[in-house]
Amino acid sequence: MAVKLERQKVAEELQKLTEWTLQGDQIDRNLKFENFVDAMIFVNKVAEIAEEEGHHPDIRIVYNRVTLALTTHDSGGLTQKDFQMAHRIDALLA
């Protein structure tokens, strides 16, 4: 099981992720795409990464808007796995 990060470490890691916000024990990112199809293409790419990492974000899709939330449920909060996944997701958008 991954180790839950201390608040200070969470703050340090979050500074490296400019588009993610801390919401309780998770980090969130909101994205807007040109249309629904583009949003779904992105979500499917996230799904591939999630399978590779064995770490799955909560995903909410509303037409062309996608909200991603990351937390490590079995650790009770944020772990290094969440930040690694966030960086991989950000790389899709670069």
WOKAQUI-V510897 format. One record per pair of residues at least 6 apart in sequence whose ideal C-beta (glycine too) atoms are under 8 Angstrom apart, sorted by the first residue. I is the first residue (numbers start at 0). J is the second residue. Records with the same first field share a line. If there is no record, write none. Layout:
I: J ; J
This chain:
0: 73 ; 74
1: 71 ; 73 ; 74 ; 78 ; 79 ; 80
2: 74 ; 78 ; 79
3: 71 ; 74 ; 75 ; 76 ; 77 ; 78
4: 12 ; 76 ; 77 ; 78 ; 79
9: 21 ; 77
12: 77 ; 79 ; 82
13: 19 ; 21 ; 26
15: 82 ; 86
16: 26 ; 82 ; 85 ; 86 ; 89
18: 28 ; 89
19: 26 ; 27 ; 28 ; 85
20: 26 ; 27 ; 28
22: 68
24: 70 ; 75 ; 76 ; 77
25: 57 ; 68 ; 69 ; 70 ; 76 ; 77 ; 81
26: 68 ; 69 ; 70 ; 77 ; 81 ; 82 ; 85
27: 66 ; 67 ; 68 ; 69
28: 66 ; 67 ; 85 ; 88
29: 64 ; 65 ; 66
30: 38 ; 41 ; 64 ; 65 ; 66 ; 67 ; 92
31: 63 ; 64 ; 65
32: 38 ; 41 ; 63 ; 64 ; 65
33: 63
34: 62 ; 63
35: 62 ; 63
37: 63
38: 60 ; 62 ; 63 ; 64 ; 65
39: 60
41: 65 ; 91 ; 92
42: 58 ; 60 ; 65
44: 91
45: 56 ; 58 ; 67 ; 88 ; 91
48: 84 ; 87 ; 88 ; 91
49: 55 ; 56 ; 84
52: 80 ; 83 ; 84 ; 87
54: 69 ; 71 ; 80 ; 81 ; 83 ; 84
56: 67 ; 68 ; 69 ; 84 ; 88
57: 67 ; 68 ; 69
58: 65 ; 66 ; 67 ; 68
59: 65 ; 66 ; 68
67: 88
69: 77 ; 81 ; 84 ; 85
70: 76 ; 77 ; 81
71: 77 ; 78 ; 80 ; 81
